[in-house]
Amino acid sequence: HAALEVRHLGGAAVITKSFARIHETNCKKQGLLPLTFANPADYDKISPFDKVSIQGLTTFKEGVPLNLHVKKQDGSEIDIKLNHTFNEDQIKWFKYGSALNQMAAKAQARA
């Protein structure tokens, strides 16, 4: 239910130092981005007042890290590398919005 809650609240990504395997998989199936900091110390660089955007989603590929662009409250900006464990099929889940949406689209295409 943890992945459903993030989706229900309008979240698009979960960024953390590490994941339990089942939570990471459930996030992927719900069309969310479970991401980890390439450098765990970067976690401490983000405050609740920062504005963040994830860059690299238009070229999202297996094995290629994404970038978190952070705009600090004082106007400064930093970039943080984020890792993911998506494979090509799981990337499709993200692009469709969830694994269920992808399955529905495939079924509709066959009909």
C-alpha positions as CSV (number, residue, x, y, z in Angstrom):
1,H,0.0,0.0,0.0
2,A,3.0,2.3,0.4
3,A,3.3,2.8,-3.4
4,L,-0.4,3.3,-3.7
5,E,-0.3,6.1,-1.1
6,V,2.4,8.0,-3.0
7,R,0.4,7.7,-6.2
8,H,-2.9,8.7,-4.4
9,L,-1.1,11.9,-3.1
10,G,0.0,12.8,-6.7
11,G,3.6,11.8,-6.3
12,A,5.7,10.9,-9.3
13,A,8.9,9.7,-7.6
14,V,10.3,8.3,-4.4
15,I,13.9,9.4,-3.8
16,T,15.7,7.7,-0.9
17,K,19.0,6.3,0.2
18,S,17.8,2.7,-0.3
19,F,14.7,0.6,-0.9
20,A,13.3,-2.7,0.3
21,R,13.1,-4.8,-2.9
22,I,9.3,-5.2,-2.7
23,H,8.6,-1.5,-2.2
24,E,10.8,-0.6,-5.2
25,T,9.0,-3.1,-7.4
26,N,5.6,-1.9,-6.2
27,C,6.5,1.7,-7.0
28,K,7.6,0.7,-10.5
29,K,4.3,-1.3,-11.1
30,Q,2.3,1.9,-10.0
31,G,4.2,4.0,-12.6
32,L,6.3,5.8,-9.9
33,L,10.0,6.4,-10.1
34,P,11.9,4.7,-7.2
35,L,15.2,6.5,-7.3
36,T,18.3,6.4,-5.0
37,F,21.0,8.9,-4.5
38,A,24.2,8.0,-6.3
39,N,26.0,9.6,-3.4
40,P,24.0,8.9,-0.2
41,A,25.4,12.1,1.4
42,D,23.5,14.1,-1.2
43,Y,20.3,13.3,0.9
44,D,21.4,16.0,3.4
45,K,21.7,18.6,0.7
46,I,17.9,18.8,0.2
47,S,15.6,20.8,2.4
48,P,11.7,20.8,2.5
49,F,11.7,24.3,1.0
50,D,13.7,23.3,-2.2
51,K,12.0,23.0,-5.6
52,V,13.2,19.9,-7.5
53,S,12.8,18.6,-11.0
54,I,14.0,15.3,-12.4
55,Q,15.9,15.6,-15.7
56,G,16.5,12.9,-18.2
57,L,13.1,11.3,-18.4
58,T,12.7,12.0,-22.2
59,T,15.8,9.8,-22.8
60,F,15.1,7.4,-19.9
61,K,17.1,4.3,-20.4
62,E,18.2,1.2,-18.6
63,G,21.5,1.8,-16.7
64,V,21.6,5.6,-17.3
65,P,21.3,7.7,-14.2
66,L,18.8,10.6,-14.0
67,N,19.6,14.1,-12.7
68,L,17.8,15.9,-9.8
69,H,17.9,19.6,-10.4
70,V,17.5,21.4,-7.0
71,K,16.6,25.1,-6.7
72,K,17.4,26.2,-3.1
73,Q,15.3,28.8,-1.3
74,D,18.3,31.2,-1.4
75,G,18.3,31.1,-5.2
76,S,21.3,28.8,-5.6
77,E,21.0,25.6,-7.6
78,I,22.6,22.2,-7.4
79,D,22.4,19.0,-9.5
80,I,22.4,15.5,-7.9
81,K,22.8,12.2,-9.7
82,L,20.0,9.6,-9.1
83,N,20.3,5.9,-9.8
84,H,17.5,3.6,-10.8
85,T,17.2,-0.2,-11.5
86,F,14.6,0.0,-14.3
87,N,14.9,-2.5,-17.1
88,E,13.3,-1.7,-20.6
89,D,10.0,-3.4,-19.7
90,Q,9.7,-1.5,-16.5
91,I,10.5,1.8,-18.3
92,K,7.4,1.1,-20.4
93,W,5.3,0.8,-17.1
94,F,6.5,4.3,-16.2
95,K,5.7,5.7,-19.7
96,Y,2.2,4.2,-19.6
97,G,1.6,5.3,-16.0
98,S,1.6,1.8,-14.5
99,A,1.9,-1.8,-15.4
100,L,-1.8,-2.2,-15.4
101,N,-2.2,0.7,-17.9
102,Q,0.3,-0.9,-20.2
103,M,-1.6,-4.3,-20.0
104,A,-4.8,-2.5,-20.8
105,A,-3.3,-0.7,-23.8
106,K,-2.0,-4.0,-25.2
107,A,-5.4,-5.6,-24.8
108,Q,-7.1,-2.7,-26.5
109,A,-4.6,-2.9,-29.4
110,R,-5.5,-6.5,-29.9
111,A,-9.2,-5.9,-29.9
